[in-house]
Amino acid sequence: MSLSKRIIKEKYFIKDHEFIKSIKIPNNLSSSRYATIESSNVSNPKGSIWIEAYGCPSNIADSEIIKGLLIADGFDIAGSKSEADASVIVTCSVKDSTEHKMIHRIREMTNSGKPVVVAGCLAKADSKKVRSTNSAVSLLGPNSLDRTVHVVRSALRNKAIIALEDSVVPKVNLPRVRLNKVVSIVEISTGCLSECSFCQTKIARGQLMSYRIGDIIRQIKQDLSEGCKEVWLSSTDNGCYGRDIELDLVDLLNSCMNIDANFKIRVGMMNPMYIPSMEEKLVKIFKQDKKIFKFIHIPVQSGNDRILKMMKRGHTVGIFRRLVRMLRSEIPWITIATDIIAGFPSESDAEFQETLSLISEIRPDVVNISKYSARPGTDASKMDRLDSQAIKKRTEKLHLLVKKISNEQNQNWKNWRGRILVDEITTDALIGRNFAYKPIFIPFGKCGLSKELAENKLGSEIEVEVECASPNALRGSILEQSRL
């Protein structure tokens, strides 16, 4: 069965600190170091496991490792919940609405009467809430993946295990089964150095632990040898990578550039506070090396310095503004993404207006807008909150402004011609990324393109022309020399 038929998923969107995707892991995908596993009607005495994952690329990478470890130990991966002997859900807890969705899914899994393992950030950040939903669930922390097999085995024996302690085992060069056979998600570190007052991810993933460059490069080379063409360097915060081992992100990127292979790199989120110390060499490598997508995600969160100080962000509006100006000056077509939290405690109308003014001034290509929601255990959760209707009105204003700017920014790409790397096939279109990581959709039926022909081009580069643009997408056609 084809890749796209086996994946139940939602569309891509950038949220909070990374590209977010809600997925159910299918059982017939590319397996690093293990042959692709086909569905089987033969019962496995060890059991069949259903896996779901939600959240940032680090969560998705964790789910790929969980699946790889289980397969390596002889488990089957179920093609549906009904076929499974137990379920694993890799959770996200970045905000209230996400948490509510996670709790709902845990309840649904509980109602099946089968064992449930709750992994990911919510398991670590608020284990009491998870176990109040189902006291019999097993818990697997985001830094405890080396205990995956033990936890699942115990769950199948109806023995709940709590495995939340942090491991020192790096999450590279472990068995994994990729969601997308041409995309390699490589976690370069876990945890961070920041102390953001609103963030629960720090509670879940802890202090920074950077992985050695040699180990990361071995993982990338392995994935490239298995057909990957796009590498996502992912972590809680790529900006602080290496500060605990006397390195930085550019040291890692330089090593990546020395790999003799044809591939692209997407650099994940970097908090602004860590960029100034390496900005010149970072801009240089982004500018000069064609392997790196010209895309950068630097979350500002607010356009007011007092609010940023209350958020404990470690940067000022001036630092962010200067970084954006420098990037646009040196790399004019770069795609810039940022994040905004509307309605942080004590934010005044005038302070929010400064955020609107900043967005109007810097005109980011992508803005991830979040209503402030208090996360348990964070400093900000102890602050007095604004009226929910006031927050709603602010987010509505932001959405209208961002939609207008995104549309105007995307219109600049009309009639652009160039190469894209095909990295996704949906039910009705081929999707590829250009040098600035802009997704370009080619609908089936265009230029004789069929789904079967498109799937043959997954991981290939083709020449396209952008014909129309909207706030959320670029649509185009395949040029004659790349017709399938």
Secondary structure, 3 states (H helix, E strand, C coil): CCHHHHCEECCCEEECCEEECCEECCCCCCEECCCCCCCCCCCCCCCEEEEEECCCHHHHHHHHHHHHHHHHCCCEECCCHHHCCEEEEEECCCCHHHHHHHHHHHHHHHHCCCCEEEEEHHHHHCHHHHHHHCCCCEEECCCCHHHHHHHHHHHHCCCCCEECCCCCCCCCCCCEECCCCCEEEEECEECECCCCCCCCHHHHHCECEECCHHHHHHHHHHHHHCCCCEEEEECCCHHHCCCCCCCCHHHHHHHHHCCCCCCEEEECCCCHHHCHHHHHHHHHHHHHCCCECCEEECCCECCCHHHHHHHCCCCCHHHHHHHHHHHHHHCCCCEEEEEEEECCCCCCHHHHHHHHHHHHHHCCCEEEEEECCCCCCCHHHHCCCCCHHHHHHHHHHHHHHHHHHHHHHHHCCCCCEEEEEEEEECCCEEEEECCCCCEEEEECCHHHCCHHHHHCCCCCEEEEEEEEECCCCEEEEECHHHCC
